[in-house]
Amino acid sequence: MVDYLRVSFKTHDVDLILNNVLHLKKEYMEHKESGFYGYIGTYQLDNIKVFYSHDLDVRGTLIELSGGGCRQFETFLKARKITWIDFFGDCKKNGGKFPRLDISIDDKKTYFEIPFLFDKIRNGEAISRFKKTDYNGSLLMEDGEQGGTTLYFGSKKHSEVYFCFYQKNYEQAGKYNKPVEEFGDWNRYELRFKNDRANNVVSEIMTSGNLLHVGKGIIKNYLRFVEKEDDLNRARWKTSHFWEVFLNDVERLQIFTKPQEDFYDKSKRWYMNQAARTRKMIKLVEDTKGISDLENFEDELELNEKQEHMMMVYLARPEEMII
């Protein structure tokens, strides 16, 4: 399920966003002359929020749906007999960008126990694009019984991709002060995306039409649990059976877009359009006169830091650039 969402629009026309994107009547929205994230005002229907900015603020308008807001908004989608995919289409049609998207997988079959994953990681039997895992667990003071366990993959502050796997039954038991047994087996796997990764995930969801397959495909791309072998190359270790069963036969899904178009190709286009003819003219003159000043000059040139960086990014493989 979609569990958290932010969509930004350059427009300051709040009515356009309410009418053409959310399809909610303005009179049902509470208006506040205050907002968050630097926005100056809010139109709000419980947990469905639309922030607007000053006319001179280029950020325009922002939709924010918290977890509760997503569940509320689904009632409106159902009433209109459409899906999240239709909503994403309305957002894109009106110039929307997605600075944040969270999707969650609720696993009540529990293909594995979260503490068991922690033991696998501690034993070196996890291969991941993430550099580290954070762990959070609890014990009851009365008898030392283990409470809920949470694993975090990636950096919540710095990563554009961040996973959180936790025991939802323990979280709900603590929230409502009830025995954990009342909630049965229940894991939740939250996948959080920002900026380019969030926009790419939305595109994949719209193409696939299957949120679960997209979520599992991304997990498969970032994380693999294996069985320890004598081979020093851990990448050749066999994938654990429980992990194969959980992910089934989904394809690995990469959500990274190589960014060289933004700087290398821009510089190349500038050269081809502006400088190439001048260079050819100089070269023709030098060939006629039998001199090589241009070649000697180019040999002595050094790239600046920005040029070296754009060359490095352009030549790199996506696998080298993913955290």
Wavefront OBJ file of the C-alpha trace (Angstrom):
o trace
v 0.000 0.000 0.000
v 0.958 3.646 -0.416
v 1.852 4.731 3.104
v 3.084 8.330 2.777
v 3.212 10.773 -0.104
v 4.287 14.284 -1.026
v 3.575 15.784 -4.451
v 4.869 19.242 -5.415
v 3.512 21.536 -8.148
v 5.012 24.767 -9.479
v 1.564 26.348 -9.731
v 0.115 28.644 -7.049
v -3.412 27.818 -8.209
v -4.756 25.848 -5.228
v -8.167 25.475 -6.886
v -6.525 23.689 -9.819
v -4.876 21.189 -7.450
v -8.073 20.606 -5.484
v -10.238 20.251 -8.600
v -7.977 18.483 -11.097
v -5.692 16.412 -8.868
v -7.372 15.647 -5.535
v -10.903 16.140 -6.880
v -12.051 17.435 -3.492
v -14.450 20.294 -2.991
v -12.854 23.332 -1.413
v -15.695 23.959 0.986
v -14.920 20.720 2.805
v -11.310 21.764 3.400
v -10.320 23.626 6.551
v -8.245 26.703 5.745
v -5.324 27.754 7.934
v -3.101 30.779 7.374
v -0.072 28.789 8.439
v 1.820 25.832 7.054
v 4.897 23.635 7.329
v 8.171 23.369 5.380
v 8.129 27.136 4.753
v 4.680 27.238 3.124
v 2.417 30.057 4.303
v -1.017 28.397 4.316
v -2.866 25.084 4.382
v -6.087 23.556 3.107
v -6.734 20.467 5.187
v -9.205 17.600 5.378
v -8.107 15.628 8.429
v -4.780 14.073 7.305
v -5.044 15.212 3.684
v -3.125 18.500 3.417
v -2.439 21.007 0.666
v 0.212 23.621 1.461
v 0.528 26.783 -0.631
v 3.311 29.342 -0.874
v 3.658 33.074 -1.536
v 3.200 34.129 -5.169
v 6.931 34.844 -5.454
v 7.904 31.465 -3.987
v 8.828 29.130 -6.862
v 7.854 26.056 -4.852
v 4.175 26.629 -5.542
v 1.900 24.014 -3.936
v 2.498 20.773 -2.032
v 0.160 17.841 -1.333
v 1.022 15.802 1.750
v -0.709 12.549 2.670
v 0.418 10.900 5.908
v -0.275 7.210 6.522
v -3.717 8.086 7.824
v -4.151 10.549 4.972
v -3.438 7.791 2.425
v -6.097 5.560 3.991
v -8.583 8.457 3.991
v -7.775 9.369 0.398
v -8.373 5.777 -0.680
v -12.024 6.193 0.299
v -12.263 9.048 -2.223
v -10.453 7.003 -4.874
v -12.875 4.145 -4.268
v -15.842 6.516 -4.484
v -14.575 7.697 -7.887
v -13.915 4.066 -8.915
v -10.262 4.764 -9.690
v -6.882 3.699 -8.247
v -3.614 5.215 -7.070
v -2.307 4.780 -10.599
v -5.029 7.081 -11.918
v -4.167 9.605 -9.209
v -0.462 9.482 -10.097
v -1.478 10.132 -13.694
v -3.464 13.223 -12.648
v -0.446 14.456 -10.689
v 1.911 14.070 -13.657
v -0.624 15.578 -16.065
v -0.601 18.730 -13.934
v 3.185 18.919 -13.605
v 3.510 17.114 -10.282
v 6.830 15.865 -8.919
v 7.207 13.402 -6.062
v 9.757 14.466 -3.415
v 8.667 11.620 -1.105
v 6.911 8.263 -1.453
v 6.614 5.458 1.089
v 5.151 2.082 0.250
v 4.532 -0.677 2.797
v 4.124 -4.424 2.577
v 2.121 -6.078 5.360
v 3.212 -9.693 5.825
v 0.818 -11.678 8.010
v 2.143 -14.975 6.729
v 5.569 -13.957 8.115
v 7.989 -15.570 5.699
v 10.700 -14.886 8.292
v 11.226 -13.451 11.770
v 12.843 -10.001 12.033
v 15.255 -11.104 14.842
v 16.319 -13.979 12.553
v 17.286 -11.427 9.863
v 19.351 -9.587 12.463
v 21.203 -12.822 13.284
v 21.877 -13.423 9.582
v 23.316 -9.919 9.219
v 25.476 -10.332 12.314
v 26.735 -13.623 10.885
v 27.747 -11.952 7.617
v 25.014 -13.690 5.639
v 23.473 -10.596 4.063
v 24.551 -8.946 0.802
v 23.255 -5.433 0.261
v 23.743 -2.150 -1.564
v 23.305 -0.488 1.833
v 26.493 0.082 3.774
v 25.060 -0.519 7.240
v 22.056 -1.670 9.230
v 20.694 -0.112 12.404
v 18.899 -2.244 14.956
v 16.317 -1.451 17.599
v 14.945 -3.965 20.064
v 13.304 -4.112 23.479
v 13.081 -6.421 26.495
v 10.360 -6.605 29.128
v 11.625 -5.670 32.611
v 9.397 -8.244 34.301
v 10.764 -11.410 32.713
v 13.305 -10.366 30.094
v 11.076 -11.520 27.263
v 12.010 -10.013 23.928
v 9.713 -7.317 22.579
v 9.487 -5.964 19.065
v 12.524 -5.794 16.795
v 13.180 -3.244 14.033
v 15.866 -3.227 11.335
v 16.780 -0.075 9.407
v 18.643 -0.224 6.084
v 20.292 2.925 4.737
v 20.441 6.419 6.200
v 17.114 8.008 7.079
v 18.638 11.466 6.741
v 20.935 11.103 3.719
v 19.710 8.163 1.597
v 17.139 8.491 -1.178
v 16.232 4.850 -0.471
v 15.574 3.651 3.079
v 14.043 0.395 4.350
v 12.454 -0.282 7.732
v 11.491 -3.876 8.628
v 9.685 -4.340 11.936
v 7.286 -6.516 13.915
v 3.988 -4.694 13.484
v 2.168 -6.942 15.969
v 4.429 -5.774 18.813
v 4.057 -2.132 17.722
v 0.247 -2.430 17.753
v 0.227 -4.284 21.074
v 2.223 -1.494 22.699
v 0.089 1.193 21.074
v -3.210 -0.241 22.310
v -1.872 -1.899 25.489
v -3.073 -5.350 24.450
v -1.412 -8.783 24.382
v 0.663 -9.287 21.252
v -1.152 -12.579 20.631
v -4.328 -10.641 19.769
v -2.628 -9.312 16.627
v -1.207 -12.617 15.409
v 1.891 -12.860 13.204
v 2.488 -9.546 11.468
v 5.617 -8.038 9.910
v 5.710 -4.739 8.062
v 8.309 -3.805 5.441
v 8.394 -0.053 4.772
v 10.238 1.252 1.710
v 10.874 4.996 1.735
v 11.979 6.958 -1.331
v 12.973 10.577 -1.916
v 13.388 12.852 -4.946
v 14.593 11.052 -8.112
v 14.086 7.600 -6.583
v 10.515 8.495 -5.551
v 9.700 9.768 -9.054
v 11.163 6.645 -10.625
v 9.165 4.363 -8.316
v 5.941 6.182 -9.249
v 6.772 5.635 -12.932
v 7.419 1.932 -12.287
v 4.107 1.577 -10.436
v 2.262 3.245 -13.304
v 3.965 0.948 -15.832
v 3.595 -2.255 -13.830
v 0.178 -1.668 -12.303
v 1.221 -3.935 -9.417
v 2.458 -2.199 -6.280
v 3.495 -5.446 -4.566
v 5.670 -6.598 -7.481
v 7.365 -3.185 -7.627
v 8.039 -3.254 -3.866
v 9.446 -6.785 -3.919
v 11.518 -6.037 -7.025
v 13.153 -3.081 -5.269
v 13.847 -5.149 -2.143
v 15.449 -7.814 -4.351
v 17.701 -5.197 -5.938
v 18.956 -3.875 -2.610
v 19.039 -6.854 -0.267
v 19.804 -10.584 -0.361
v 20.176 -13.123 2.437
v 22.505 -16.046 1.742
v 23.896 -19.264 3.200
v 27.516 -19.095 4.313
v 29.982 -21.039 2.150
v 33.773 -21.474 1.934
v 33.977 -19.345 -1.220
v 35.628 -16.002 -0.354
v 33.413 -14.268 -2.927
v 30.198 -13.748 -0.963
v 28.340 -12.758 -4.127
v 28.493 -16.420 -5.207
v 26.898 -17.707 -2.010
v 23.519 -19.375 -2.470
v 20.440 -17.267 -1.715
v 18.608 -18.478 1.406
v 15.501 -20.524 0.671
v 13.215 -18.367 2.852
v 14.291 -15.265 0.893
v 13.604 -16.926 -2.445
v 10.156 -17.995 -1.246
v 9.383 -14.481 0.034
v 10.407 -12.714 -3.174
v 9.094 -15.538 -5.361
v 10.032 -14.963 -9.009
v 9.931 -11.156 -9.172
v 12.567 -9.467 -11.293
v 15.218 -7.279 -9.683
v 14.095 -3.667 -10.141
v 16.626 -0.840 -10.398
v 15.256 2.628 -9.693
v 18.394 4.627 -10.387
v 18.520 7.008 -13.348
v 21.996 7.863 -14.560
v 22.197 11.663 -14.380
v 24.815 12.394 -17.035
v 22.224 13.975 -19.348
v 22.045 16.934 -16.993
v 25.670 17.972 -17.235
v 27.829 15.927 -19.654
v 25.342 16.029 -22.532
v 24.642 19.701 -21.871
v 28.355 20.485 -22.181
v 28.645 18.267 -25.259
v 25.702 19.972 -26.954
v 27.218 23.382 -26.189
v 30.514 22.324 -27.749
v 28.877 20.843 -30.850
v 26.718 23.926 -31.395
v 29.105 26.691 -30.349
v 32.769 25.656 -30.440
v 33.153 22.794 -32.908
v 33.082 25.007 -36.023
v 35.684 27.361 -34.548
v 37.961 24.411 -33.730
v 37.570 23.050 -37.262
v 38.473 26.446 -38.739
v 41.627 26.675 -36.602
v 42.565 23.103 -37.496
v 42.174 23.780 -41.248
v 44.372 26.888 -40.996
v 47.039 24.991 -39.024
v 47.007 22.054 -41.470
v 47.469 24.507 -44.337
v 50.336 26.328 -42.614
v 51.892 23.155 -41.177
v 51.690 24.178 -37.507
v 50.170 22.429 -34.441
v 49.518 25.113 -31.828
v 45.993 23.815 -31.167
v 47.157 20.262 -30.490
v 49.921 21.444 -28.166
v 47.489 23.728 -26.333
v 45.006 20.875 -25.794
v 47.738 18.582 -24.500
v 48.627 21.144 -21.826
v 45.030 21.754 -20.743
v 43.830 20.356 -17.399
v 40.183 19.612 -16.633
v 38.682 21.497 -13.725
v 36.994 19.698 -10.823
v 33.488 19.998 -12.287
v 34.580 18.621 -15.667
v 36.389 15.696 -14.048
v 33.278 14.951 -12.023
v 30.947 14.966 -15.039
v 33.335 12.723 -16.960
v 33.507 10.299 -14.014
v 29.709 10.129 -13.740
v 29.224 9.685 -17.474
v 31.723 6.815 -17.692
v 30.527 5.039 -14.526
v 28.214 2.035 -14.621
v 24.951 2.402 -12.623
v 26.047 -0.471 -10.350
v 29.059 1.570 -9.278
v 26.962 4.564 -8.314
v 24.260 2.892 -6.232
v 24.585 2.932 -2.447
l 1 2 3 4 5 6 7 8 9 10 11 12 13 14 15 16 17 18 19 20 21 22 23 24 25 26 27 28 29 30 31 32 33 34 35 36 37 38 39 40 41 42 43 44 45 46 47 48 49 50 51 52 53 54 55 56 57 58 59 60 61 62 63 64 65 66 67 68 69 70 71 72 73 74 75 76 77 78 79 80 81 82 83 84 85 86 87 88 89 90 91 92 93 94 95 96 97 98 99 100 101 102 103 104 105 106 107 108 109 110 111 112 113 114 115 116 117 118 119 120 121 122 123 124 125 126 127 128 129 130 131 132 133 134 135 136 137 138 139 140 141 142 143 144 145 146 147 148 149 150 151 152 153 154 155 156 157 158 159 160 161 162 163 164 165 166 167 168 169 170 171 172 173 174 175 176 177 178 179 180 181 182 183 184 185 186 187 188 189 190 191 192 193 194 195 196 197 198 199 200 201 202 203 204 205 206 207 208 209 210 211 212 213 214 215 216 217 218 219 220 221 222 223 224 225 226 227 228 229 230 231 232 233 234 235 236 237 238 239 240 241 242 243 244 245 246 247 248 249 250 251 252 253 254 255 256 257 258 259 260 261 262 263 264 265 266 267 268 269 270 271 272 273 274 275 276 277 278 279 280 281 282 283 284 285 286 287 288 289 290 291 292 293 294 295 296 297 298 299 300 301 302 303 304 305 306 307 308 309 310 311 312 313 314 315 316 317 318 319 320 321 322 323
